[in-house]
Amino acid sequence: MRTTAVLLVALGCHNPPTAVPTAVRPVAHVADVAIRSCDDAAWHTAAASRQRAWVSSLAAPRAHPNAAIGRSPRYAEIPATVVEIDGEDVQIATVWPNLIVTRWLPVSALGRVAIREGTVSPAPGSPPDPAIRIRVGAKLPASDAAWLAVSPADGISFAGVVPASVRGLTWDAPAAVDHGRPWHHAGTIRVEPRSDAAIRATVTDAAAIEIRGERAGWFEITARTASSEVDGYIERPPPPPPPPRSRYGNYEFSDDVIEGELISGPNRWSAGTCLYDRPGGTVVGMILADQPGVSKPAVEGWFELKLSTLWGFVSYYTDAPPLPLDLPKPDGDHGWTFDEGSTFDSSR
């Protein structure tokens, strides 16, 4: 196994910022783990990689045709795990709790990101506002300008610029920080707790808001999304009306059965099952924990299994026969699990 390194391609210069070349290329060889076989330890090591990247395109797989674009890709919504950078190619992965699957792309297909936190300035050359910050992993434009426009739309909206020196290709996912139970509210963040104060940003209920205090009917808050965070004040909203009481009582569905219908496949594959790009082909993934799904026979001795990845629903193949899926016994004949004391009106 080759030595692990970290790829951080910083673009730009120190103060004052100058123009930045358009081309962005890696300056170091990165190999978290070289995966060439069905090696359980190697695949678990790959799944544990903390290196992340945004994928901007899947249109140019270079010499690595495996794992074509499937239906409903999600690579624009979720960052990919970086397993290995080998010259001008990068091996990225979809890592779910119970599986990992990989594919190769050219390094040029990676998007530009913030490789460290930075404060946002209202205009090029202006002092930054310490209350508005972009976070590690925030998407940035590929412009060769010395200052980069930032205008997030993932729950917090503001406009400003950051120096190009914060930009790179990959980042290490930071450890999660517990800010307590978040509050979700759409509103306007102002610089002072007054309705006539300047607007710093607006938020939707997609942002997580930490309430840090209260002053004269205003919450002092920090709003956070994956790409940015903003400090300021939001006017305290009136209390919500009580929820209507349901005539059907309270009841819960089990995780596996809803109204008598299965929501997971009738088969499962156990941990350690290797996934191939084609029958007898290249190993491109592994089942890390029991994985339910639906399979169908491919060629003799091989099974096709469709899985959800960042690049869509893709067919993978395994020579491991599927196992029966163990389902909990439903409550009675209807398949519903009710809370004790609940009622159900069957007349409707």
Sequence and secondary structure as in RCSB ss.txt:
>XXXX:A:sequence
MRTTAVLLVALGCHNPPTAVPTAVRPVAHVADVAIRSCDDAAWHTAAASRQRAWVSSLAAPRAHPNAAIGRSPRY
AEIPATVVEIDGEDVQIATVWPNLIVTRWLPVSALGRVAIREGTVSPAPGSPPDPAIRIRVGAKLPASDAAWLAV
SPADGISFAGVVPASVRGLTWDAPAAVDHGRPWHHAGTIRVEPRSDAAIRATVTDAAAIEIRGERAGWFEITART
ASSEVDGYIERPPPPPPPPRSRYGNYEFSDDVIEGELISGPNRWSAGTCLYDRPGGTVVGMILADQPGVSKPAVE
GWFELKLSTLWGFVSYYTDAPPLPLDLPKPDGDHGWTFDEGSTFDSSR
>XXXX:A:secstr
          BS SSS     S    SS EES    S  HHHHHHHHT  EEE B   S  TT   S   BS  T
TTS EEEEEEETTEEEEEEEETTEEEEEEEEGGGB EEESS EEEBSSTTS  EEEEEE TT EE    SSEEEE
   SSEE  EEEEGGGEES EE        S B   EEEESSSSTTS EEEEE TTSEEEEEEEETTEEEEEEE 
SSEEEEEEEE           TT  EE  SSEETTEESS SEEE TT EEESSTTS EEEEE S EEE EEE ST
T EEEEEEETTEEEEEEESS  EE      STTTT EE TT    TT 
